Amino acid sequence: MVELLEVVVLGLYGALAVVTLLRWQRQRDASTGWTVVVFSVLAGVVAASLLRAEDDTEVAGPGDRLLMAAFFLLPHLLFRVTAALRRPSARVRAAVALLTAGAVLPAFVIHVPPGDETSTTFSLYTAFVLAYWIGLSLLIAGWMWRGGAGGSWVVRARMRTLAVAVSLLAVVTLLLGVGSSDDPGAIEVITLALALVAGPLFLFGLAPPNALLARWGRSDEEALRDAEAALVAANSPAEVADALLPYVARALGGSVAVLTGPDGSVIASYGTDAASGAQLVGSLPEHPDGQDPRYLTSIDMRSGRLHVVGDPYTPFFGRDHRNVLARLAELTDVALRRAHVTEAERASAAEMQRAHDTMREFVSIASHDLRSPITVIQGFAQVLTSTWDTADDQAKLTYVATINRQAEQLARLADDLLTTSRIDAGAVEPDLEELDLQPLVDRVVSDLGHDVSIAVEAGSVVMADADHADRIVRNLVENALGYGAPPVEVSATPSEEHIDLRVRDHGPGVPPAFQPRLFERFARAESSKDARKGTGLGLAIVQGLARAAGGDVWYEAARPGACFVVRFRRP
C-alpha cells in the first residue's frame, strides 16, 4: 500500500508541477513562478524518496543529504510564493532566510553514525527543523487564509483552500518528525494519505474545475447581475459609478475604485475623493512594488478607463476576474454613453427653460423700459399740443427736451437689441485700426460728466474699431457708475501683445451666485443700493464686441468693489 500511495503521490505532485508550469506560461509573474518551483521540488523529493527506498544502503550519502535539504527548503519556497504577493518587511524576509539557512545547511554538515539517530545533536536539529517547518507553514497558511478576505468569494475560497493544503503539509512533516519507530508503515500510510488529500486541495486552489468555480462564484454572480441591472438602469455618470465601482472594488479585493474619462480626468471614485483617486491612479504600479502592497488594475474602455486599487492576492487569480470586468466594462461604456446623452438632453432642456425664463424676463423688462419713455413722450406731446397757444417758450423747450431725452433712451434700447442680434448672428465685422485708448477714455468720461480717475498713458495704441471701443468703454464706465460706488478708476496695463483696460468701482461688488451669468443676455443682478433697472444687455454687448476684435472681457473681484477687464490686441 505504501508503494502504491507513493506512486500516486508522485503522479499527483508531478501533475501539479505541470499545471503550475502551464499557468506560468500564461501569467508570468513572480508568485506563479515560485509555485512552479515548489511543486517541481516537491515532485522531485517524492521521486527521489522512491528511488532511495529501493536502495538497501543504510549509510546516508550526498544524495540523501541533498534530498533532506530540498525537503527542508520547501517552507521557504512556499514563503516566496506568498511573499511575492504580500510583500513582507525586510526584517521578516531576513529572519526567514536566516531560519532557512539554519535548517538546510546543517543537513550537509551533521554526521550521524548508522544506528545513532537518537544522538543529542541530531535530536536538537530535528526539533529545530520541525519547529521551523511547522511555524513557517502556519505563518504562510495564516497569510493565505486572510488573503483576499475583502475580495470576491471565489478568491477567498481559493486562498483558503491553499491555506488548508499548506497546513496539511505541516501535519505531514510533524508526523514524519515525531512518528513512532514501532510501526513506521502506519505512519507512512497516514502521511502519504494526508499528502494525497493536500494535493487535490492545491489543485483546486490553483486551477479549480468549472463546476467548483461555479459553486464558489454564486454570490459573485448575484453581485454581478445586480451591478449589470443597476448599469442598465443608470441615467447619469454618478449612477453608473454607484452601480459599477463598489462591485469592481469587491471583485478585486480593493477598497478604492476610480473611473476616468478619455482625457484622464476623474469621472467618479469609490472609497476616496476625486483628488486622491487621481493621485493614486498616477502613482501606483500595475503590480505590487516595494513595501506598498497596493497595486493598480486598469481596464480600458472606449469611454475611459476603470482603475482598481486591489488586493495583492487577486492578480494571482486575476484572469477570470479580468474577463468578467472586461464584459462589465463594455456594459459600462453603453451606460456612460446613454448617461451622457441623457445628461445632454437634461442640460438642453434646462438651457431651453432658462432661455425661456430669460426671454420672459426680458419681455417684462423691455415692455417696462419701452412703456416708460413712450408714456412720457405721449404725455408731454399731448400737453404740448393742448397748450401750444398758451404755454410760454420756456415751458415748450422743457417739454421738447423731455421728449428728446426719452426718445434717445428708446433709440439706445433699440440699438442694444440690434447690436445683440448682430452679435448672435456673427454679423459683427469690426473695422480695425490703430487707436489710442487715452483720448478715447478721456472723451467717454467727459461725456458722462462724472468724476472718474483715469490712469491710461498716452500712446496706449491698440487694434480696435473706434465705435466699438467707445461703446465698450462707455458701457463699462456706466455700469460702474450705476451699480458701484465712487471712486471709479480706469487704468491700462500693457503687455507685449495686449493692453488690459480695467474699470473698477468701490461698491458692493457682484454677488458670487450671479458672477457666472454676468455676460449673459438680459441677465441682471438685483441691487439693494440702486433701484436702477437696465435691460441686461450692456455686458453681453461688451463681450461680443471685444471678442469680435480678437480680445476678451472678464470680471475680477475687488476688495471692495468690482473690476471688469477688457483686453485689446496691440498692433
C-alpha positions, 0 to 999 in steps of 0.5 A: 500500500505504501508503494502504491500511495507513493506512486500516486503521490508522485503522479499527483505532485508531478501533475501539479508541477505541470499545471503550475508550469502551464499557468506560468506560461500564461501569467508570468509573474513572480508568485506563479513562478515560485509555485512552479518551483515548489511543486517541481521540488516537491515532485522531485523529493517524492521521486527521489524518496522512491528511488532511495527506498529501493536502495538497501544502503543504510549509510546516508550519502550526498544524495540523501543529504541533498534530498533532506535539504530540498525537503527542508527548503520547501517552507521557504519556497512556499514563503516566496510564493506568498511573499511575492504577493504580500510583500513582507518587511525586510526584517521578516524576509531576513529572519526567514532566510536566516531560519532557512539557512539554519535548517538546510545547511546543517543537513550537509554538515551533521554526521550521524553514525548508522544506528545513532539517530537518537544522538543529542545533536541530531535530536536538537536539529530535528526539533529545530527543523520541525519547529521551523517547518511547522511555524513557517507553514502556519505563518504562510497558511495564516497569510493565505487564509486572510488573503483576499478576505475583502475580495470576491468569494471565489478568491477567498475560497481559493486562498483558503483552500491553499491555506488548508493544503499548506497546513496539511503539509505541516501535519505531514512533516510533524508526523514524519518528525515525531512518528513512532519507530514501532510501526513506521508503515502506519505512519507512512500510510497516514502521511502519504494519505494526508499528502494525497488529500493536500494535493487535490486541495492545491489543485483546486486552489490553483486551477479549480474545475468549472463546476467548483468555480461555479459553486464558489462564484454564486454570490459573485454572480448575484453581485454581478447581475445586480451591478449589470441591472443597476448599469442598465438602469443608470441615467447619469455618470454618478449612477453608473459609478454607484452601480459599477465601482463598489462591485469592481472594488469587491471583485478585486479585493480593493477598497478604492475604485476610480473611473476616468474619462478619455482625457484622464480626468476623474469621472467618479471614485469609490472609497476616496475623493476625486483628488486622491483617486487621481493621485493614486491612479498616477502613482501606483504600479500595475503590480505590487512594488516595494513595501506598498502592497497596493497595486493598480488594475486598469481596464480600458474602455472606449469611454475611459478607463476603470482603475482598481486599487486591489488586493495583492492576492487577486492578480494571482487569480486575476484572469477570470476576474479580468474577463468578467470586468472586461464584459462589465466594462463594455456594459459600462461604456453603453451606460456612460454613453446613454448617461451622457446623452441623457445628461445632454438632453437634461442640460438642453432642456434646462438651457431651453427653460432658462432661455425661456425664463430669460426671454420672459424676463426680458419681455417684462423688462423691455415692455417696462423700459419701452412703456416708460419713455413712450408714456412720457413722450405721449404725455408731454406731446399731448400737453404740448399740443393742448397748450401750444397757444398758451404755454410760454417758450420756456415751458415748450423747450422743457417739454421738447427736451423731455421728449428728446431725452426719452426718445434717445433712451428708446433709440439706445434700447433699440440699438442694444437689441440690434447690436445683440442680434448682430452679435448672435448672428456673427454679423459683427465685422469690426473695422480695425485700426490703430487707436489710442485708448487715452483720448478715447477714455478721456472723451467717454468720461467727459461725456458722462460728466462724472468724476472718474480717475483715469490712469491710461498713458498716452500712446496706449495704441491698440487694434480696435474699431473706434465705435466699438471701443467707445461703446465698450468703454462707455458701457463699462464706465456706466455700469460702474457708475450705476451699480458701484460706488465712487471712486471709479478708476480706469487704468491700462496695463500693457503687455507685449501683445495686449493692453488690459483696460480695467474699470473698477468701482468701490461698491458692493461688488457682484454677488458670487451666485450671479458672477457666472451669468454676468455676460449673459443676455438680459441677465441682471443682478438685483441691487439693494443700493440702486433701484436702477433697472437696465435691460441686461444687455450692456455686458453681453454687448461688451463681450461680443464686441471685444471678442469680435476684435480678437480680445476678451472681457472678464470680471475680477473681484475687488476688495471692495468693489468690482473690476471688469477687464477688457483686453485689446490686441496691440498692433 
